[in-house]
Amino acid sequence: MTIRVALAEPRDASYDILIGRGLLADLPALAKAACSAGRYAVITDSHVAKLYGESVVARLRDATLQVQLFEFPAGEWNKTRETWATLSDRMLAAQFGRDSAVIALGGGVVGDLAGFVAATYLRGIPCIQVPTTLLAMIDSSIGGKAGVDVPAGKNLLGAFHQPRLVVADLDVLGSLPPPQLAAGMAEAVKHGVIADRRYFDALEQEHGAVTARDAGALERVVRRSVEIKAEVVAADEREAGRRAILNFGHTVAHAIEATTKFATLHGEAVAIGMAYEARLAEALGIAEPGTADGVQRLLERYDLPLDLPESATVDDLVAAMQLDKKAREGTVRFALPQAIGRMYADGKGWTVAAPEDVVRDVLGTRGRRA
């Protein structure tokens, strides 16, 4: 299955997302067709390297492609300027030139970091995204956002650098631990909330099949989420307008990650963020009554957390939100639902300025439904 991300300008930045089984075996031919390069730098983390890194490199070499594996320690806390610098320096020492390309093999951390290396190395070289988690397949590998975390917050340094190709091999989902699968489903729930009520309802109906890793159910999740993400990104490549809806749940989520030093999985933080931001939407009179309960009910079905971590104080969260990329003139802004399947827009934009006292009041209550 192929889904096209058709970018308006420049047209040559458009790319395909391939979804299927056994695609890693075809990676040499796919990589050569999407971006023929003199050398390929496969960037991955220490966890994925053991699972897939060595076999991917062996396949590329068997196809007579020049390739080298670059590994860094796994974990969001390693998505830093220091890791970016180390990877870049290692590629320079190995004399990778401007005819090279990066293959990002891994989850969201790998995709963001490797994409940022590609965006900045010798002022930019091509990148292929090969996501190995559900969250990366349906969200972070699509759209060209790349970057690193800094002490002030998540993804505050980065660039837009569209991949030449995204290769989503559904077979790799079999190696995902249950918490990682659930974390990916948080982004699927988000896609239903922001764009498709029928998809949201289908996620409820197929809960058992998804958690049992039924092949057809997982393929349907990946396909529909990718369609939604690709459509939003294609219409707004650099987040100047509607693409902001993809940030539903993320203002609170990024604050949680920053204040807990990334002790919470990104998808889990997004789930908590959606629970609170849906309540905020109702508190502001934006969302239809019952919207928050509907969101929280589906998150619970996938065993996702709804309450703030005990270590995340309201004061710390509000301070972290002031550094959010959507903040303007000291005011925190949120992308909020009007109803499940439809996001709120006021004619001026897709984010809403929320008074601090209301934000504090919502954060001060438990996210779980009574």
FENSULTA-V495710 format. One record per pair of residues at least 24 apart in sequence whose C-alpha atoms are under 10 Angstrom apart, sorted by the first residue. I is the first residue (numbers start at 1). J is the second residue. D is the distance in Angstrom with one decimal. If there is no record, write none. Layout:
i:j:d
I:J:D
I:J:D
This chain:
i:j:d
1:168:10.0
1:223:8.4
2:166:9.8
2:167:9.7
2:223:9.3
3:166:9.7
3:223:8.4
3:226:7.7
3:227:6.9
3:230:7.8
3:231:9.7
4:165:9.7
4:226:9.8
4:227:8.7
4:230:7.4
4:231:9.0
4:234:9.1
5:142:8.6
5:143:8.4
5:162:9.9
5:165:9.7
5:226:9.7
5:227:9.0
5:229:9.1
5:230:5.4
5:231:7.1
5:232:9.4
5:233:7.5
5:234:5.7
5:235:9.3
5:237:9.9
6:230:8.2
6:231:8.3
6:233:8.8
6:234:5.5
6:235:8.4
6:237:9.9
7:143:10.0
7:162:9.8
7:230:9.6
7:231:9.6
7:233:8.0
7:234:4.9
7:235:7.1
7:236:8.4
7:237:7.1
8:234:7.2
8:235:7.7
8:236:9.0
8:237:8.6
9:234:9.6
9:237:8.8
12:164:9.4
13:161:9.2
13:162:6.7
13:163:8.1
13:164:7.4
14:162:8.1
14:163:8.7
14:164:7.7
14:165:9.0
14:234:8.4
15:142:9.8
15:162:8.2
15:163:7.1
15:164:5.5
15:165:5.6
15:166:7.9
16:142:9.9
16:163:9.0
16:164:7.5
16:165:5.4
16:166:6.4
16:167:8.5
16:230:9.7
17:129:9.3
17:130:9.9
17:137:9.4
17:141:9.5
17:142:8.2
17:163:9.7
17:164:9.3
17:165:6.1
17:166:4.6
17:167:6.1
17:168:7.3
17:223:9.9
17:226:8.2
17:227:9.6
17:230:8.8
18:130:9.8
18:165:7.8
18:166:6.1
18:167:5.0
18:168:5.9
18:169:8.0
18:223:9.7
18:226:10.0
19:137:8.9
19:166:8.6
19:167:6.5
19:168:4.9
19:169:6.2
19:170:7.1
19:219:8.1
19:222:7.9
19:223:7.4
19:226:9.2
20:167:8.4
20:168:6.6
20:169:5.4
20:170:5.8
20:171:8.1
20:219:8.0
20:222:9.8
20:223:9.7
21:168:8.2
21:169:5.1
21:170:5.2
21:171:5.5
21:172:8.6
21:215:9.7
21:219:9.5
22:168:9.5
22:169:6.1
22:170:7.6
22:171:6.4
22:172:8.8
23:130:9.7
23:167:7.1
23:168:7.3
23:169:5.1
23:170:8.2
23:171:8.4
23:172:9.8
24:52:9.0
24:55:9.1
24:56:7.1
24:59:8.8
24:130:8.5
24:167:7.9
24:168:8.6
24:169:6.4
24:170:9.7
24:171:9.0
24:172:9.0
25:55:9.2
25:56:7.9
25:59:7.2
25:60:9.4
25:169:9.4
26:56:9.8
26:59:8.7
26:60:9.5
26:167:9.7
27:56:7.8
27:57:9.9
27:59:7.9
27:60:7.5
27:63:9.8
27:130:9.1
27:167:8.0
27:169:9.9
28:56:8.6
28:57:9.3
28:58:10.0
28:59:6.8
28:60:5.2
28:61:8.5
28:62:8.7
28:63:6.4
28:64:9.0
28:65:7.6
29:60:8.7
29:63:8.1
29:65:9.8
30:128:9.7
30:165:8.4
30:166:9.9
30:167:8.6
31:60:9.1
31:65:9.7
31:101:9.4
31:103:8.5
31:127:9.6
31:128:7.4
31:164:8.9
31:165:8.0
31:166:9.9
31:167:9.4
32:60:9.8
32:63:9.8
32:65:8.5
33:164:9.9
33:165:9.7
34:126:9.5
34:127:9.6
34:128:8.2
34:163:9.7
34:164:6.1
34:165:6.4
34:166:9.8
35:99:9.8
35:100:9.3
35:101:7.5
35:102:9.9
35:126:7.1
35:127:8.3
35:128:8.2
35:163:9.9
35:164:6.8
35:165:8.4
36:65:9.5
36:99:8.6
36:100:8.6
36:101:8.2
36:126:9.5
37:65:8.6
37:66:8.6
37:67:9.9
37:97:9.8
37:98:9.0
37:99:5.5
37:100:5.1
37:101:6.0
37:102:9.4
37:125:9.7
37:126:8.7
38:65:7.9
38:66:6.8
38:67:8.9
38:96:8.8
38:97:8.2
38:98:8.8
38:99:5.4
38:100:5.4
38:101:7.9
39:65:7.0
39:66:4.8
39:67:5.5
39:68:7.9
39:95:9.9
39:96:7.0
39:97:8.1
39:98:9.4
39:99:7.1
39:100:4.8
39:101:6.5
39:102:8.7
40:65:7.7
40:66:6.2
40:67:4.6
40:68:6.5
40:69:8.6
40:96:8.5
40:99:9.2
40:100:5.7
40:101:5.0
40:102:5.7
40:103:6.7
40:126:9.7
40:127:9.3
40:128:9.9
41:66:8.8
41:67:5.9
41:68:5.3
41:69:6.1
41:70:6.8
41:87:10.0
41:91:7.8
41:96:8.2
41:100:7.5
41:101:6.2
41:102:4.8
41:103:6.0
41:104:8.4
41:114:9.5
41:118:9.6
41:127:9.4
42:67:7.1
42:68:6.2
42:69:4.9
42:70:5.9
42:71:8.3
42:101:8.6
42:102:5.9
42:103:4.7
42:104:6.1
42:105:6.7
42:114:8.8
42:127:9.8
42:128:9.5
42:130:9.9
43:68:8.6
43:69:6.2
43:70:4.8
43:71:5.9
43:72:8.0
43:87:8.4
43:102:7.0
43:103:6.1
43:104:5.2
43:105:6.1
43:106:8.3
43:110:7.2
43:111:8.7
43:113:8.8
43:114:6.1
43:115:9.4
43:117:9.3
44:69:7.7
44:70:6.4
44:71:5.1
44:72:6.7
44:73:8.8
44:74:8.5
44:103:8.5
44:104:6.3
44:105:5.1
44:106:5.8
44:107:8.7
44:109:9.2
44:110:5.8
44:111:8.5
44:113:9.3
44:114:7.9
44:130:9.9
45:70:8.2
45:71:5.1
45:72:4.8
45:73:5.5
45:74:4.9
45:75:8.1
45:78:9.6
45:104:9.7
45:105:8.1
45:106:7.0
45:107:8.8
45:109:8.6
45:110:6.6
46:70:9.6
46:71:6.0
46:72:5.8
46:73:5.1
46:74:5.3
46:75:9.1
46:106:9.8
47:71:9.3
47:72:9.2
47:73:7.8
47:74:6.0
47:75:9.1
47:106:8.8
48:74:8.3
48:105:7.5
48:106:6.0
48:107:8.4
48:110:9.4
48:132:8.0
49:73:9.9
49:74:9.6
49:105:8.4
49:106:8.5
51:106:10.0
51:132:9.9
51:172:9.2
51:175:8.5
52:105:8.3
52:106:8.9
52:132:9.0
52:172:8.8
53:105:7.4
53:106:9.0
56:105:9.0
66:100:9.5
67:100:9.5
67:101:9.6
67:102:9.7
67:103:9.7
68:94:9.0
68:96:9.8
68:102:9.9
69:103:9.5
70:104:10.0
70:114:9.8
71:110:9.7
72:110:9.0
74:106:9.8
74:107:9.9
74:109:8.3
74:110:8.5
75:109:7.4
75:110:9.2
75:262:8.6
75:263:9.6
75:265:9.7
76:108:8.8
76:109:6.0
76:110:9.0
76:148:9.4
76:149:8.4
76:154:9.7
76:257:9.5
76:261:8.9
76:262:6.3
76:263:8.7
76:264:9.5
76:265:8.5
76:266:8.7
77:109:9.2
77:148:9.8
77:149:8.0
77:150:9.5
77:257:10.0
77:261:7.3
77:262:6.4
77:263:8.7
78:109:8.4
78:110:9.8
78:113:9.3
78:148:8.9
78:149:8.6
79:108:9.9
79:109:6.3
79:110:8.0
79:112:8.1
79:113:6.2
79:114:9.7
79:147:8.2
79:148:5.3
79:149:5.9
79:150:8.5
79:154:9.3
79:155:9.0
80:109:9.9
80:113:8.0
80:147:8.6
80:148:5.1
80:149:5.4
80:150:6.4
80:151:9.2
80:154:9.7
80:155:9.3
80:157:9.4
81:113:9.1
81:116:10.0
81:147:8.9
81:148:6.3
81:149:7.5
81:150:7.4
81:157:8.6
82:148:9.4
82:150:10.0
83:113:8.2
83:117:9.7
83:148:9.0
84:113:6.6
84:114:8.0
84:115:10.0
84:116:7.6
84:117:6.3
84:120:9.7
84:147:9.1
84:148:7.8
85:117:8.4
86:117:10.0
87:113:9.4
87:114:8.6
87:117:7.4
87:121:9.9
88:114:9.6
88:116:9.8
88:117:6.4
88:118:8.9
88:120:8.7
88:121:6.7
88:122:9.5
89:121:9.5
91:117:9.7
91:121:8.7
92:121:8.8
92:122:9.2
96:121:9.4
96:122:9.4
97:121:9.1
97:122:7.8
97:125:9.0
98:122:6.5
98:123:8.8
98:124:8.0
98:125:6.4
98:126:9.2
99:125:7.6
99:126:8.8
100:124:9.9
100:125:6.6
100:126:7.4
100:127:9.3
101:125:5.7
101:126:4.9
101:127:5.6
101:128:7.8
101:164:9.8
102:126:6.3
102:127:4.6
102:128:6.3
102:129:8.5
102:163:9.5
103:127:5.7
103:128:4.8
103:129:6.0
103:130:7.0
103:163:9.4
103:165:9.7
103:166:9.8
104:128:6.1
104:129:4.9
104:130:5.7
104:131:7.5
104:132:9.8
104:141:9.1
104:163:9.6
104:166:9.5
105:129:6.6
105:130:4.8
105:131:5.9
105:132:6.9
105:167:9.7
106:130:6.5
106:131:5.1
106:132:4.8
106:133:7.0
106:136:7.9
106:137:9.7
106:141:9.6
107:131:5.5
107:132:5.3
107:133:5.1
107:134:8.1
107:135:7.4
107:136:5.2
107:137:8.1
107:140:8.3
107:141:8.3
107:180:9.9
108:132:8.7
108:133:7.7
108:134:9.4
108:135:7.1
108:136:5.0
108:137:8.7
108:139:8.5
108:140:5.7
108:141:7.0
108:146:9.7
108:266:8.9
109:136:8.7
109:140:8.8
109:141:9.9
109:146:9.5
109:147:9.2
109:148:8.6
109:149:9.9
109:266:9.8
110:136:9.3
110:140:9.9
110:141:9.5
110:146:9.7
111:136:7.6
111:140:7.2
111:141:6.2
111:142:9.6
111:144:9.5
111:145:9.1
111:146:7.3
111:147:9.1
112:136:9.7
112:140:7.5
112:141:7.9
112:144:8.7
112:145:6.9
112:146:4.3
112:147:5.3
112:148:7.0
112:149:9.8
112:155:8.7
112:158:8.6
112:159:9.6
113:145:9.9
113:146:6.4
113:147:5.8
113:148:6.2
113:149:9.4
113:155:9.9
113:158:9.0
114:146:7.7
114:147:8.6
114:148:9.8
115:141:9.1
115:144:7.7
115:145:7.7
115:146:5.1
115:147:7.3
115:148:9.9
115:158:9.2
115:159:8.6
115:160:8.8
115:161:6.8
115:162:8.4
115:163:7.9
116:144:9.5
116:145:8.3
116:146:4.8
116:147:5.2
116:148:7.6
116:157:9.2
116:158:6.4
116:159:6.6
116:160:8.5
116:161:7.6
117:146:8.5
117:147:8.5
117:148:9.9
117:158:9.7
117:159:9.9
117:161:9.9
118:146:9.1
118:159:10.0
118:161:7.9
118:162:9.9
118:163:9.4
119:144:9.6
119:145:9.9
119:146:7.8
119:147:9.2
119:158:8.7
119:159:6.8
119:160:7.7
119:161:5.6
119:162:8.8
119:163:9.7
120:158:9.4
120:159:8.4
120:161:9.2
124:161:8.4
125:161:9.3
125:163:9.9
126:161:8.6
126:162:8.4
126:163:6.8
126:164:6.5
126:165:9.5
127:161:8.2
127:162:7.7
127:163:5.0
127:164:5.9
127:165:7.6
127:166:9.2
128:162:9.0
128:163:5.3
128:164:5.5
128:165:5.1
128:166:6.0
128:167:7.8
129:162:9.5
129:163:6.4
129:164:8.0
129:165:6.3
129:166:4.7
129:167:6.4
129:168:8.5
130:165:8.4
130:166:5.9
130:167:4.9
130:168:6.2
130:169:8.0
131:166:7.6
131:167:6.9
131:168:5.9
131:169:7.9
131:170:9.6
131:172:9.0
131:173:9.9
132:167:9.4
132:168:7.4
132:169:7.6
132:170:8.4
132:171:9.1
132:172:6.0
132:173:6.9
132:174:9.9
132:175:9.0
132:176:8.5
133:168:9.1
133:169:9.7
133:170:9.2
133:172:7.5
133:173:6.3
133:174:9.7
133:175:9.0
133:176:6.9
133:177:9.8
133:180:7.3
133:181:7.5
133:183:9.4
133:184:7.3
134:168:9.1
134:170:8.6
134:172:9.1
134:173:6.7
134:176:8.3
134:180:7.6
134:181:6.2
134:182:8.7
134:183:8.0
134:184:4.9
134:185:7.5
134:186:9.9
134:187:9.0
134:188:9.2
134:218:9.0
134:221:9.4
134:222:7.7
135:180:8.0
135:181:7.8
135:182:9.0
135:183:6.7
135:184:3.8
135:185:7.2
135:186:8.1
135:187:6.6
135:188:8.2
135:222:9.4
135:266:9.0
135:267:7.3
136:168:9.0
136:184:7.6
136:187:9.5
137:166:8.4
137:167:8.4
137:168:5.9
137:169:8.7
137:170:8.9
137:173:9.8
137:184:8.6
137:222:7.1
137:223:9.6
137:225:9.0
137:226:7.7
138:168:8.8
138:184:7.8
138:185:9.2
138:187:7.5
138:188:7.4
138:191:9.4
138:221:8.4
138:222:5.8
138:223:8.1
138:224:8.7
138:225:5.6
138:226:5.1
138:227:8.9
138:228:9.1
138:229:7.4
138:230:9.4
139:184:8.6
139:187:7.0
139:188:8.5
139:191:9.3
139:222:9.5
139:225:7.7
139:226:7.2
139:228:9.6
139:229:6.8
139:230:9.1
139:246:9.2
140:187:9.6
140:229:9.5
141:165:9.7
141:166:7.0
141:167:9.3
141:168:9.3
141:226:9.9
142:166:7.4
142:226:7.9
142:229:7.2
142:230:7.0
142:233:8.0
143:229:7.9
143:230:7.3
143:232:9.0
143:233:5.7
143:234:8.0
143:236:9.5
143:237:7.0
143:238:8.8
143:239:9.8
143:243:9.8
144:233:8.9
144:237:8.2
144:238:8.9
145:237:9.4
145:238:8.7
145:239:10.0
149:258:8.9
150:258:9.0
151:258:7.6
151:259:9.7
151:261:8.9
152:255:9.9
152:258:7.5
152:259:9.5
152:319:9.9
152:320:7.5
152:323:7.1
152:324:9.4
153:254:7.3
153:255:7.4
153:256:9.8
153:257:8.1
153:258:5.4
153:259:8.6
153:261:9.4
153:320:7.0
153:321:8.9
153:322:10.0
153:323:7.0
153:324:7.6
153:325:9.5
154:253:9.7
154:254:6.1
154:255:8.2
154:256:10.0
154:257:7.5
154:258:6.5
154:261:9.9
154:262:9.3
154:320:9.7
154:323:9.3
154:324:8.4
154:325:9.4
155:254:8.9
155:324:9.4
155:325:8.8
156:323:8.5
156:324:8.1
156:325:7.2
159:238:9.7
160:237:8.4
160:238:7.1
160:239:9.9
162:237:9.1
168:222:8.8
170:215:8.3
170:218:8.0
170:219:7.3
170:222:8.6
171:215:8.9
173:213:8.3
173:215:9.7
173:218:8.9
174:213:7.6
174:215:9.7
178:211:8.1
178:212:9.8
178:213:9.9
178:302:10.0
178:303:9.7
179:265:8.5
179:267:9.1
179:268:8.6
179:302:9.6
179:303:8.6
179:304:8.5
180:265:8.0
180:266:9.5
180:267:8.0
180:268:9.0
181:210:9.1
181:211:8.0
181:213:9.1
181:267:9.2
181:302:9.2
182:210:9.6
182:211:8.1
182:267:7.6
182:268:7.9
182:271:9.7
182:299:9.1
182:301:9.8
182:302:6.0
182:303:7.0
182:304:6.6
183:265:7.0
183:266:7.0
183:267:3.9
183:268:5.4
183:269:8.6
183:270:8.3
183:271:8.0
183:302:8.9
183:303:9.3
183:304:7.4
183:305:9.8
184:222:9.9
184:265:9.9
184:266:8.9
184:267:5.9
184:268:8.7
184:270:9.8
184:271:10.0
185:210:9.1
185:211:9.6
185:221:8.6
185:222:9.8
185:225:9.9
185:267:7.6
185:268:9.4
185:271:9.1
185:299:8.5
185:302:7.3
185:303:9.9
185:304:8.8
186:249:9.8
186:266:9.2
186:267:5.5
186:268:7.0
186:269:9.0
186:270:6.6
186:271:5.5
186:272:9.3
186:274:8.9
186:298:9.4
186:299:7.0
186:302:8.2
186:303:9.9
186:304:7.5
186:305:9.9
187:225:8.3
187:246:9.3
187:248:9.7
187:249:9.5
187:266:9.7
187:267:6.7
187:268:9.5
187:270:7.5
187:271:8.1
187:274:10.0
188:221:7.1
188:222:8.2
188:224:8.7
188:225:6.0
188:226:9.3
188:228:9.7
188:229:10.0
188:267:9.9
189:221:9.8
189:225:9.0
189:271:8.6
189:274:9.4
189:295:7.9
189:296:10.0
189:298:7.6
189:299:7.4
189:302:9.7
190:225:9.2
190:245:9.5
190:246:7.8
190:247:9.0
190:248:7.1
190:249:7.9
190:270:8.6
190:271:8.4
190:274:7.7
190:295:8.8
190:299:9.7
190:340:9.5
190:341:9.4
191:224:8.7
191:225:6.2
191:226:9.2
191:227:9.7
191:228:6.7
191:229:7.6
191:245:9.3
191:246:7.7
191:248:9.2
191:340:9.9
191:341:8.3
192:224:9.2
192:225:8.1
192:228:8.7
192:295:9.6
192:340:7.3
192:341:5.9
192:342:9.0
193:245:9.8
193:246:10.0
193:248:8.8
193:274:9.5
193:278:9.9
193:291:9.3
193:294:9.6
193:295:7.6
193:336:9.6
193:337:7.1
193:338:9.4
193:339:7.6
193:340:4.6
193:341:4.6
193:342:6.7
193:343:7.8
194:228:9.2
194:245:6.6
194:246:7.4
194:247:9.5
194:248:7.6
194:335:9.3
194:336:8.5
194:337:6.6
194:338:9.0
194:339:8.5
194:340:6.9
194:341:5.1
194:342:5.4
194:343:5.5
194:344:9.2
195:225:9.8
195:228:7.2
195:229:9.5
195:232:9.3
195:245:9.0
195:246:9.6
195:337:9.6
195:339:9.9
195:340:7.9
195:341:4.5
195:342:5.6
195:343:7.4
196:224:9.5
196:225:9.7
196:228:8.4
196:340:7.6
196:341:4.4
196:342:7.4
197:339:8.8
197:340:5.8
197:341:4.3
197:342:7.9
198:340:9.5
198:341:7.9
199:224:7.6
199:225:8.8
199:341:8.6
200:294:9.7
200:295:9.1
200:298:8.4
200:340:7.8
200:341:7.6
201:294:10.0
201:298:8.9
201:340:9.6
201:341:9.9
203:298:7.9
203:301:9.5
203:302:9.5
204:297:9.2
204:298:6.3
204:299:9.4
204:301:7.6
204:302:9.0
207:298:9.0
207:301:7.1
207:302:7.2
208:301:9.2
208:302:9.2
210:302:9.2
211:301:9.8
211:302:7.7
211:303:9.9
240:349:9.0
240:350:9.7
241:348:9.3
241:349:6.4
241:350:6.6
241:351:9.1
242:335:9.7
242:343:9.5
242:345:8.9
242:349:7.5
242:350:6.0
242:351:9.1
243:335:9.9
243:350:8.3
244:326:8.6
244:334:8.9
244:335:6.5
244:336:9.8
244:349:8.8
244:350:6.2
244:351:7.0
245:334:8.9
245:335:5.4
245:336:7.5
245:337:8.6
245:342:9.6
245:343:6.9
245:344:8.7
245:345:9.5
245:349:10.0
245:350:6.5
245:351:7.7
246:335:7.8
246:336:9.9
246:343:9.9
247:273:10.0
247:274:9.7
247:326:9.2
247:334:7.8
247:335:6.0
247:336:8.8
247:351:9.2
248:273:7.9
248:274:6.5
248:277:7.5
248:278:8.8
248:334:7.1
248:335:5.0
248:336:6.0
248:337:7.8
248:343:9.0
248:351:9.3
249:273:4.1
249:274:4.0
249:275:7.5
249:276:7.7
249:277:5.9
249:278:8.1
249:334:8.2
249:335:7.7
249:336:8.2
250:274:7.5
250:277:8.9
250:324:9.4
250:334:8.5
250:335:8.6
251:277:8.4
251:317:9.6
251:318:10.0
251:320:9.2
251:321:6.6
251:322:9.7
251:323:9.8
251:324:6.7
251:325:8.8
251:326:8.2
251:327:9.4
251:332:8.5
251:333:8.0
251:334:6.5
251:335:8.3
252:276:7.7
252:277:7.4
252:308:9.5
252:317:7.4
252:318:8.8
252:320:8.9
252:321:7.2
252:324:9.3
252:334:8.9
252:363:9.2
253:277:9.7
253:308:9.6
253:317:9.5
253:321:9.6
254:317:9.1
254:320:8.1
254:321:7.9
254:323:9.9
254:324:7.8
255:312:8.7
255:316:8.1
255:317:5.3
255:318:7.7
255:319:8.3
255:320:5.1
255:321:5.7
255:322:9.2
255:323:8.9
255:324:8.0
256:308:7.7
256:309:7.8
256:311:9.3
256:312:6.5
256:313:9.3
256:316:8.9
256:317:6.6
256:318:10.0
256:320:8.3
256:321:9.3
257:309:10.0
257:312:9.2
257:317:9.5
257:320:9.5
258:312:9.4
258:316:9.2
258:317:8.4
258:320:7.0
258:321:9.5
259:309:9.7
259:311:8.0
259:312:6.2
259:313:8.4
259:316:6.6
259:317:6.8
259:319:9.4
259:320:7.3
260:309:8.0
260:310:9.5
260:311:6.8
260:312:6.5
260:313:9.8
260:316:9.8
260:317:9.8
263:309:9.6
264:309:8.4
267:304:8.5
267:305:9.7
268:299:9.7
268:303:9.6
268:304:6.2
268:305:6.2
268:306:8.4
269:304:9.2
269:305:8.0
269:306:8.8
269:307:9.5
269:308:8.5
269:309:9.3
270:304:9.5
270:305:9.4
270:306:9.4
271:295:9.2
271:296:8.4
271:299:6.7
271:300:9.3
271:303:10.0
271:304:6.4
271:305:6.5
271:306:6.4
271:307:9.1
272:296:8.9
272:299:8.9
272:304:8.0
272:305:6.0
272:306:4.5
272:307:5.9
272:308:6.6
272:309:9.2
272:367:7.4
272:368:9.3
273:305:9.7
273:306:7.9
273:307:8.9
273:308:8.6
273:363:9.9
273:367:9.1
274:299:9.1
274:306:8.3
274:336:9.0
274:337:9.7
274:367:9.4
275:299:8.3
275:305:9.0
275:306:5.9
275:307:8.0
275:308:9.8
275:366:9.6
275:367:5.9
275:368:7.8
275:369:9.3
276:306:7.9
276:307:8.3
276:308:8.9
276:359:9.2
276:362:6.8
276:363:6.8
276:364:9.9
276:365:8.8
276:366:8.6
276:367:5.9
276:368:9.1
277:334:7.8
277:335:8.4
277:336:6.8
277:337:8.6
277:359:8.9
277:362:8.4
277:363:9.1
277:367:9.5
278:335:9.8
278:336:6.8
278:337:6.8
278:338:9.1
278:339:9.4
278:340:9.8
278:362:9.9
278:367:9.7
279:336:9.6
279:337:10.0
279:359:9.8
279:362:6.9
279:363:9.3
279:365:9.8
279:367:8.1
280:334:9.2
280:336:8.1
280:337:9.7
280:354:8.5
280:358:7.6
280:359:6.9
280:360:9.8
280:361:9.0
280:362:6.2
280:363:8.7
281:334:9.0
281:335:9.1
281:336:5.8
281:337:6.6
281:338:7.4
281:339:9.5
281:344:9.1
281:352:9.3
281:354:9.3
281:362:9.9
282:336:9.3
282:337:9.0
282:338:8.6
282:339:9.8
283:358:7.6
283:359:9.1
283:361:9.4
283:362:7.9
284:336:9.9
284:352:9.6
284:354:7.8
284:355:9.2
284:358:7.9
284:359:9.6
285:338:9.0
286:336:7.8
286:337:7.4
286:338:5.6
286:339:8.6
286:343:9.5
286:344:7.1
286:345:9.7
286:352:9.5
287:336:7.8
287:337:5.9
287:338:4.1
287:339:5.6
287:340:8.8
287:342:9.5
287:343:8.9
287:344:8.0
288:337:8.7
288:338:6.2
288:339:5.6
288:340:8.7
289:338:9.6
289:339:8.6
290:339:8.7
290:340:9.5
291:337:8.1
291:338:8.0
291:339:5.9
291:340:6.3
292:337:9.3
292:339:9.0
292:340:8.9
292:367:9.5
292:368:10.0
292:369:8.8
293:367:9.9
293:368:8.9
293:369:6.7
293:370:9.5
294:339:9.7
294:340:7.9
294:369:9.9
295:339:9.9
295:340:7.8
296:367:8.2
296:368:7.2
296:369:7.2
297:368:9.1
297:369:8.2
300:368:9.0
300:369:9.9
305:367:8.9
305:368:8.5
306:366:8.1
306:367:5.2
306:368:5.5
306:369:8.8
307:363:9.4
307:365:8.9
307:366:5.9
307:367:4.8
307:368:6.2
307:369:9.9
308:363:8.2
308:364:9.4
308:365:9.4
308:366:7.6
308:367:7.3
308:368:9.7
313:363:8.9
313:364:8.8
314:359:9.1
314:360:6.5
314:361:9.2
314:362:9.6
314:363:6.3
314:364:6.7
315:360:8.2
315:363:9.8
317:360:9.2
317:363:8.7
318:356:8.0
318:359:8.1
318:360:7.6
318:363:9.2
326:351:8.1
326:352:9.7
326:353:9.7
327:351:9.8
327:353:8.5
328:353:8.7
331:355:7.8
331:356:8.1
332:356:7.9
332:359:9.2
